[in-house]
Amino acid sequence: MLDLPFFHGKITRRTCEELLTKKGKNGSFLIRESETVAGALCLCVLFEEIIYTYRIFREHQGYFRIQTSEGVPEKTFKTLKDLIYTYEKPNQGLVTNLRYPVLKPKPPQRSARKTIFFFLTDTCIDVCLSVLDFSQQTVQCASC
């Protein structure tokens, strides 16, 4: 859905809390999908060992609207990057400014190991090299 390094998608509130607490710095933040409001996102921010959650809604025009502290006017943004950029500055309506993104872990990469298979025939050996990405190359010996 969103290609941002701090967007964690469908993680639970509990997992979010664990990630932010592990980071342990005021201003640590991440964005996740809301568990309770369909289509909404949550901007979660750590400050003084408490996690504050701000809902982000997608407007019909594609803009993003965030609910901040009571009494602070709601703001809309063209992109989530614009929203984050604004709230990296102090005194914008959040409990603290956004300083330390908690990045989504990258999936482990598969190695590019090669497996060699030998098949004996009447007059030669056919060598088949297969790579984990499933591309195959067949090499025949010179006598074929």
Contacts in CASP RR format, 6 or more apart in sequence:
PFRMAT RR
TARGET T0000
AUTHOR 0000-0000-0000
METHOD contacts of the structure
MODEL  1
MLDLPFFHGKITRRTCEELLTKKGKNGSFLIRESETVAGALCLCVLFEEI
IYTYRIFREHQGYFRIQTSEGVPEKTFKTLKDLIYTYEKPNQGLVTNLRY
PVLKPKPPQRSARKTIFFFLTDTCIDVCLSVLDFSQQTVQCASC
1 7 0 8 1.000
1 9 0 8 1.000
2 9 0 8 1.000
2 31 0 8 1.000
2 80 0 8 1.000
4 31 0 8 1.000
4 80 0 8 1.000
4 81 0 8 1.000
5 101 0 8 1.000
5 103 0 8 1.000
5 104 0 8 1.000
6 29 0 8 1.000
6 30 0 8 1.000
6 31 0 8 1.000
6 84 0 8 1.000
6 101 0 8 1.000
6 102 0 8 1.000
6 103 0 8 1.000
6 104 0 8 1.000
7 30 0 8 1.000
7 31 0 8 1.000
7 32 0 8 1.000
7 80 0 8 1.000
7 104 0 8 1.000
8 15 0 8 1.000
8 16 0 8 1.000
8 19 0 8 1.000
8 30 0 8 1.000
8 31 0 8 1.000
8 32 0 8 1.000
8 102 0 8 1.000
8 104 0 8 1.000
9 31 0 8 1.000
9 32 0 8 1.000
9 33 0 8 1.000
9 104 0 8 1.000
10 32 0 8 1.000
10 33 0 8 1.000
11 19 0 8 1.000
11 32 0 8 1.000
11 33 0 8 1.000
12 35 0 8 1.000
13 35 0 8 1.000
13 53 0 8 1.000
16 30 0 8 1.000
16 32 0 8 1.000
16 42 0 8 1.000
16 44 0 8 1.000
16 51 0 8 1.000
17 44 0 8 1.000
17 51 0 8 1.000
19 30 0 8 1.000
19 102 0 8 1.000
20 28 0 8 1.000
20 29 0 8 1.000
20 30 0 8 1.000
20 44 0 8 1.000
20 45 0 8 1.000
20 46 0 8 1.000
20 51 0 8 1.000
20 102 0 8 1.000
21 46 0 8 1.000
21 49 0 8 1.000
21 51 0 8 1.000
23 46 0 8 1.000
23 100 0 8 1.000
23 102 0 8 1.000
24 46 0 8 1.000
25 46 0 8 1.000
25 99 0 8 1.000
25 100 0 8 1.000
26 46 0 8 1.000
26 47 0 8 1.000
26 48 0 8 1.000
26 96 0 8 1.000
26 99 0 8 1.000
27 45 0 8 1.000
27 46 0 8 1.000
27 47 0 8 1.000
27 96 0 8 1.000
27 97 0 8 1.000
27 98 0 8 1.000
27 99 0 8 1.000
27 100 0 8 1.000
28 45 0 8 1.000
28 46 0 8 1.000
28 99 0 8 1.000
28 100 0 8 1.000
28 101 0 8 1.000
28 102 0 8 1.000
29 43 0 8 1.000
29 44 0 8 1.000
29 45 0 8 1.000
29 46 0 8 1.000
29 98 0 8 1.000
29 99 0 8 1.000
29 100 0 8 1.000
29 101 0 8 1.000
29 102 0 8 1.000
30 44 0 8 1.000
30 101 0 8 1.000
30 102 0 8 1.000
30 104 0 8 1.000
31 41 0 8 1.000
31 42 0 8 1.000
31 43 0 8 1.000
31 44 0 8 1.000
31 56 0 8 1.000
31 80 0 8 1.000
32 41 0 8 1.000
32 42 0 8 1.000
32 44 0 8 1.000
33 39 0 8 1.000
33 40 0 8 1.000
33 41 0 8 1.000
33 42 0 8 1.000
34 40 0 8 1.000
34 41 0 8 1.000
34 42 0 8 1.000
34 55 0 8 1.000
37 55 0 8 1.000
39 57 0 8 1.000
39 58 0 8 1.000
40 55 0 8 1.000
40 56 0 8 1.000
40 57 0 8 1.000
40 58 0 8 1.000
41 55 0 8 1.000
41 56 0 8 1.000
41 57 0 8 1.000
41 58 0 8 1.000
41 64 0 8 1.000
41 80 0 8 1.000
42 53 0 8 1.000
42 54 0 8 1.000
42 55 0 8 1.000
42 56 0 8 1.000
43 53 0 8 1.000
43 54 0 8 1.000
43 55 0 8 1.000
43 56 0 8 1.000
43 66 0 8 1.000
43 83 0 8 1.000
43 87 0 8 1.000
44 51 0 8 1.000
44 52 0 8 1.000
44 53 0 8 1.000
44 54 0 8 1.000
45 51 0 8 1.000
45 52 0 8 1.000
45 53 0 8 1.000
45 54 0 8 1.000
45 94 0 8 1.000
45 95 0 8 1.000
45 96 0 8 1.000
45 98 0 8 1.000
46 52 0 8 1.000
47 95 0 8 1.000
47 96 0 8 1.000
52 94 0 8 1.000
52 95 0 8 1.000
54 66 0 8 1.000
54 67 0 8 1.000
54 68 0 8 1.000
54 94 0 8 1.000
55 66 0 8 1.000
55 67 0 8 1.000
56 64 0 8 1.000
56 65 0 8 1.000
56 66 0 8 1.000
56 67 0 8 1.000
56 80 0 8 1.000
56 83 0 8 1.000
57 64 0 8 1.000
57 65 0 8 1.000
57 66 0 8 1.000
57 67 0 8 1.000
58 64 0 8 1.000
58 65 0 8 1.000
59 65 0 8 1.000
59 76 0 8 1.000
63 76 0 8 1.000
63 77 0 8 1.000
63 78 0 8 1.000
64 76 0 8 1.000
64 77 0 8 1.000
64 78 0 8 1.000
64 79 0 8 1.000
64 80 0 8 1.000
64 83 0 8 1.000
65 74 0 8 1.000
65 75 0 8 1.000
65 76 0 8 1.000
65 77 0 8 1.000
66 74 0 8 1.000
66 75 0 8 1.000
66 77 0 8 1.000
66 83 0 8 1.000
67 74 0 8 1.000
68 74 0 8 1.000
68 75 0 8 1.000
68 92 0 8 1.000
68 93 0 8 1.000
68 94 0 8 1.000
69 93 0 8 1.000
69 94 0 8 1.000
69 95 0 8 1.000
72 93 0 8 1.000
75 83 0 8 1.000
75 86 0 8 1.000
77 83 0 8 1.000
77 86 0 8 1.000
84 98 0 8 1.000
84 101 0 8 1.000
86 92 0 8 1.000
87 93 0 8 1.000
87 94 0 8 1.000
87 97 0 8 1.000
87 98 0 8 1.000
88 97 0 8 1.000
88 98 0 8 1.000
88 99 0 8 1.000
89 97 0 8 1.000
90 96 0 8 1.000
90 97 0 8 1.000
91 97 0 8 1.000
110 132 0 8 1.000
110 133 0 8 1.000
111 132 0 8 1.000
112 131 0 8 1.000
112 132 0 8 1.000
112 133 0 8 1.000
113 131 0 8 1.000
113 132 0 8 1.000
114 129 0 8 1.000
114 130 0 8 1.000
114 131 0 8 1.000
115 129 0 8 1.000
115 130 0 8 1.000
116 127 0 8 1.000
116 128 0 8 1.000
116 129 0 8 1.000
117 127 0 8 1.000
117 128 0 8 1.000
117 130 0 8 1.000
118 125 0 8 1.000
118 126 0 8 1.000
118 127 0 8 1.000
119 125 0 8 1.000
119 126 0 8 1.000
119 128 0 8 1.000
123 143 0 8 1.000
123 144 0 8 1.000
124 140 0 8 1.000
124 141 0 8 1.000
124 143 0 8 1.000
124 144 0 8 1.000
125 141 0 8 1.000
126 138 0 8 1.000
126 139 0 8 1.000
126 140 0 8 1.000
126 141 0 8 1.000
126 144 0 8 1.000
127 138 0 8 1.000
127 139 0 8 1.000
127 140 0 8 1.000
127 141 0 8 1.000
128 136 0 8 1.000
128 137 0 8 1.000
128 138 0 8 1.000
128 139 0 8 1.000
129 136 0 8 1.000
129 137 0 8 1.000
129 138 0 8 1.000
129 139 0 8 1.000
130 136 0 8 1.000
END
